[in-house]
């Protein structure tokens, strides 16, 4: 839980669902890998250092007990200044290991804190759709609080809950985005981070306002970014440019979060911080097998600068657009 966060597109993080090691009693977090974007999960690394130490693997689910931290659960009720709150940044609210009853309690707090916008990001798009679309869900949430005495007092879907899916490549976009767009939501967003391949949100046909439309026309926001941390894989700049151009063409706010661990360098241009710097490793060609020669182009190379030094400028500017 943090009132303030290093995540560029949020003001705070909120992690009321915790995990307890049944053997040691250590408290931390838990999740399971859903796809290749989870391979170097930052939350799992954090949990290894400061949590239970248990890996985010389905086979380890029996080792932990999922529970609500009551103090953390109530924290947004005491924040009076409006915030954009990334909900469960250390896990996945719709993970198969989280019972519906705990999800209900999290949504009840969202309903009681209308001054905030709660951003829920998941890789379990189908479960989110099924949960939100269940006609009994608002009644269960209303019963979680004396202040929500009936379903009639609860606007559903919650107007302050933005729902999003995380996708890292085209197959995951094809799988998760149609589920997102079938989910009742005040705003819908997609986080393409870590971006591991070219992703065309304009290539996914969905039923829209005016018949069959490209999925991007029905989105409210797109976030993109490269991978950071040990083992991070580089993001080809053309993948990020393509998402930006898709958003500009569709009039959808675009947020470029970071290059991540690696920064591309067009060695025939003056790219400033990509040239050798004291204290940094020289150019590294280990990424060559990742891109076919015609994809990499004659001038592409990569510098391992780290997230902070690599920055978040795309073609000379920062993209920090957000929904109204």
Secondary structure, 3 states (H helix, E strand, C coil): CECCCCCCCCCEEECCEEEEECCCCCEECCCCCCCHHHCCCHHHHHHHHHCCCCCCCHHHHHHEEEEECHHHHHHHHHCCCCCEEEECCCCCCCCCCCCHHHHHHHHHHHHHCCCCEEEEEECCHHHHHHHHHCCCHHHHHHHCCCCCCCHHHCCCCCCCEEEEEECCCHHHHHHHHHHHHCCCCCEEEEEECCCCCCCCHHHCEEEECCEEEEHHHHCCEEEEECCCCCCCCCCCHHHHHHHHHHHHHHCCEEEEEECCCEEEEECCCCCHHHCCCCCCCCCCCHHHHHCCHHHHCCCEEEEECCHHHHCCEECCEECECCCC
